[in-house]
Amino acid sequence: MDGALIFNITIVLLVLLFITMLASIFPAWRLWFEAVAAGAVVNPYRIPIMRMRNIDPKLILENQIRAANSGVRIPSYKLEEYHLAGADVKILVEAKIKAY
């Protein structure tokens, strides 16, 4: 085999290995990607911060995506604040959507 071909295959395998390792270290990439695709502005660094604060990122991001799909823009930090204050984020987002 040609040396350049072996080098290219090695690079591709290393990139795939890196992506797999990154996905296992940061499993919320899917949620972040869904939020960005829905038009909800989410800083990817907020997700680990949510975990450190014992906030379920899935709860926050799913409701933020639902609000963004309805045309309501709610920053993730606001939803985090409501959640930490004891509010039911799902009901709050539903009320904001209805009020919009």
C-alpha positions in Angstrom: 0.0 0.0 0.0 1.0 3.5 -0.6 2.4 5.4 2.5 0.0 8.4 1.9 -3.0 6.1 1.9 -2.0 4.5 5.2 -1.4 7.9 6.7 -4.9 9.1 5.6 -6.6 6.0 7.0 -4.7 6.5 10.3 -5.8 10.2 10.5 -9.4 9.3 9.8 -9.4 6.6 12.5 -7.8 9.0 15.0 -10.4 11.6 14.3 -13.2 9.0 14.7 -11.6 7.9 18.0 -11.4 11.5 19.2 -15.1 12.2 18.3 -16.1 9.0 20.2 -14.1 10.0 23.2 -15.5 13.5 23.1 -19.1 12.2 22.9 -18.5 10.0 25.9 -17.0 12.8 27.9 -19.7 15.3 27.0 -22.9 13.3 26.3 -25.1 16.4 26.0 -23.8 17.3 22.5 -27.0 15.9 21.1 -29.1 18.3 23.3 -26.9 21.2 22.4 -27.1 20.4 18.7 -30.9 20.1 18.9 -31.1 23.4 20.6 -28.9 25.2 18.1 -30.9 23.6 15.2 -34.2 24.8 16.8 -32.8 28.3 17.0 -32.5 28.4 20.8 -29.3 30.1 21.8 -27.3 27.9 24.2 -23.7 28.3 25.2 -22.2 24.8 25.2 -20.4 25.6 28.4 -23.7 26.1 30.2 -24.5 22.4 30.0 -21.6 21.2 32.3 -22.4 24.2 34.6 -26.0 23.0 34.8 -24.7 19.6 35.9 -22.5 21.1 38.5 -25.5 23.0 39.9 -27.6 19.7 40.0 -29.9 20.9 37.2 -31.1 18.5 34.6 -29.9 19.9 31.3 -32.4 17.8 29.4 -35.3 19.5 31.3 -34.0 23.0 30.6 -32.9 22.5 27.0 -36.1 20.6 26.0 -38.3 23.4 27.3 -36.0 26.0 25.7 -36.3 24.2 22.4 -40.1 24.0 22.8 -40.3 27.7 23.5 -38.0 28.5 20.5 -40.1 26.4 18.2 -43.1 28.5 19.3 -41.3 31.8 18.7 -40.6 32.6 22.3 -37.0 33.3 23.2 -36.1 32.4 26.8 -32.4 32.3 27.7 -31.3 29.0 29.4 -30.0 30.9 32.5 -33.5 32.2 33.1 -34.9 28.7 33.0 -32.2 27.6 35.4 -33.1 30.4 37.8 -36.7 29.5 37.7 -35.9 25.8 38.3 -33.6 26.6 41.2 -36.3 28.8 42.7 -38.6 25.8 42.7 -40.8 26.6 39.8 -42.0 23.9 37.4 -40.2 24.9 34.2 -42.5 23.0 31.9 -45.6 24.8 33.2 -43.7 28.1 33.1 -42.7 27.7 29.4 -46.2 26.5 28.5 -47.6 29.7 30.1 -45.1 31.9 28.3 -46.0 30.2 25.0 -49.7 30.8 25.6 -49.1 34.4 26.6 -47.1 35.0 23.4 
